[in-house]
């Protein structure tokens, strides 16, 4: 379903928590890409019917990948992972 | 409180081909340059680099033209200037750029501003386009070429224009099976682009490179086809595809379903004009160049003194246009600050690249009939969850201007500020046959930033 392209060099591994579950990511990943590589595609719930939304533009334009990092709502596609980062699903933009 | 102030001769917004070309030339001439870029590394969307520490771009699809881009990145990164990545510009006026970087509020004071913010994907709403796994063609490119992440197992690529080919090539390189690649434009309409491709050595090489890539992967580009809708439980699992007529209207009798787990859609690009409009720069609408774009003179000067523009913000044209315009914009800045003459060859290069790009893009101008893909309950504005039906009701009640539709149903009033729905909002709300939209309505903050950033911003 997803994963990483092999043979693109070694980057330091960091651990983040998403929805209470720990997963490994690479330094230099955005939150959105670390989650996608781990098959986490639903990043927020829409405001009206709670439908799942995920990465859409992946370049900071659309605000569909909003997640909550340390209590602050941020764009998953422009926020870099940090070791120990706690990420929760975002809600209404 | 935490305000930080920078001083420079020139502030350049964007580190894609246009911004890099301008900044490098300005720095080489000895000017103090600050570059503000929202990405984490230089290159922009077209020459996306992998994160620091990762390598092996040769394993991912790299067409011949990217050698040029990577040389430019090398020169740009060696030149002496202040390069600021992860910087979002949220307010501006001539000589001033306010930006947020790493959660801090900054002000750049400069004599001249060069705008090269690039473009983003145009996506026409269709049923199911809000499902996770359905994304822009550009998003797939960033995933593969920017991060080395595999998008899925079975992909559908839909849209219109020259960028479908690189998207397919990237997916193939990532080991994804491209189940279908659908170009909405007809083969006959696309033939109009042929002279522009054949007559230009670099574009010809590029086209052949992609043709070979697709052939080896067994992917056939289908002309006059598009996506009618996507379905799935929690993420996309199926897509319904079919033929469109010459105006882009779906021919429902041709519909068929395919199993996919990722969909990339890109119906051309939209110039990122927001910052230019906020600065008061004059703009014009040209459907083939992506809609509203800034108007510049023969030295990349906008209508506002001290503000220059290069690349997609002046109308979609591609990386070669952007590089030529970046060089010319830098020469014009040097002319104003140092009295240096502007080399006529730079003007000729811009004119030649623009001619070639316009000839190519004319074959892929937006097709109004594609707006019939949206059903009444299809969400048009993704931020505010506004359906096509509600947008139509608002237009019927309040009027057909962009402002009236926005006020009437909240479409386009979420955090993306109508960047995604704006280009199709009026067409869907009024079922207007043409593609001429009102000028985007922009307001501060141009990007969503922390309230502390605004409160702490130095006022001058």
Interface residues (C-beta under 8 A of the other chain):
Chain A: X1 X2 X3 X4 X5 X7 X8 X9 X10 X11 X12 X26 X27 X28 X29 X30 X33 X36 X37 X41 X42 X43 X46 X47 X48 X49 X51 X52 X53 X54 X55 X56 X57 X58 X59 X60 X61 X62 X63 X64 X66 X72 X75 X77 X78 X80 X93
Chain B: X38 X39 X40 X45 X50 X51 X52 X53 X54 X55 X56 X59 X60 X86 X88 X120 X121 X130 X131 X132 X133 X134 X135 X136 X138 X139 X140 X142 X143 X144 X146 X147 X148 X149 X150 X151 X152 X153 X173 X174 X175 X234 X235 X261 X382 X383 X384 X385 X414 X415 X416 X419 X420 X447 X448 X450
